[in-house]
Amino acid sequence: MDKINIIMQYMPHILGGAWLTLAVALLSFSFAFALGLLGANMRLSQHQLISKVAAVYSTVVRGVPDLVWMFLVYYGIQYFLNDFTERYNYESVEISPFMAGVFTISFIFGAYFTETFRGAMLAIPVGQMEAGYAYGLSSWQVLKRITFPLLMRFALPGVKNNWLVLTKATALLSIVGLNDVTRLSQLAGSKEQMSFLFNLVSAFLFLLLTTVSLVVFRKLERQYARGVREVRYEV
């Protein structure tokens, strides 16, 4: 009971860190989603230079560990900023762990979303869009009523997987000093010499986020699968 009481004393702070983790995840997901759409369109561009730039971005970013990118952004950019401000006698600028984390995770997962959306775009039947134009729909109406729903239908499994991995990647931000759920749990565990139990609390909160996310994505999958006949194969 004493250990439970100790954990409960820290729960308000840990839950505050969980909300911060969720904020980082949602912001990063939004930016990465938009960056992925842009990258996928660039990858499928008829212009070779644009297509190659997007291909290099996708390949290089996915080929370097997330932790390395975190160090490069947080410490690397901070180093260049310090050098610039000292050289020209400007006021020093400090990069917050929150902004560095959102930028880095968005940059990393934008590459994964690029490939997810590229595959989904290639799976869309061209005849669907041609039929929309034949019925007199505008480009915006075709995008809204045909292209995007079909894109999400094919991309949703990959989007779900990227989101689940992204939420766990936010734990890396504890290394650069962000007071997220991982860092606060570690600090509390070290102070009370109960690291295992406090890490279990952190793991439970991540698992709770994953469970809620799966429920949301299951509803989205049902929504975007409307009108599609389910085919069952019997062996």
Disulfide bonds with the S-S distance in Angstrom:
none
